[in-house]
Amino acid sequence: MRMIDTSKIIYSINIEDVQNVAEEELGRKLTKKELKIIEDKLGDYIDWYSTIDMAIKNEILNHSKNDASKIH
């Protein structure tokens, strides 16, 4: 059995993502100083546990239930 690389990044947000939102919401790009603030604080605004939990429930558990119901 192959080992899973537990350090692999599953999802990331890059500067382009942040700048796209800034342009939509502020009508301009963020400065380097503003980007640093967002970089340092962005993780504080994301409820990682709930996001992962919701993905597991919606994509794994619900699919398992649907697959089981197809058998019967």
Sequence and secondary structure as in RCSB ss.txt:
>XXXX:A:sequence
MRMIDTSKIIYSINIEDVQNVAEEELGRKLTKKELKIIEDKLGDYIDWYSTIDMAIKNEILNHSKNDASKIH
>XXXX:A:secstr
     TT       HHHHHHHHHHHHSS   HHHHHHHHHHGGGG  HHHHHHHHIIIIIIHHHHHHHHHH 
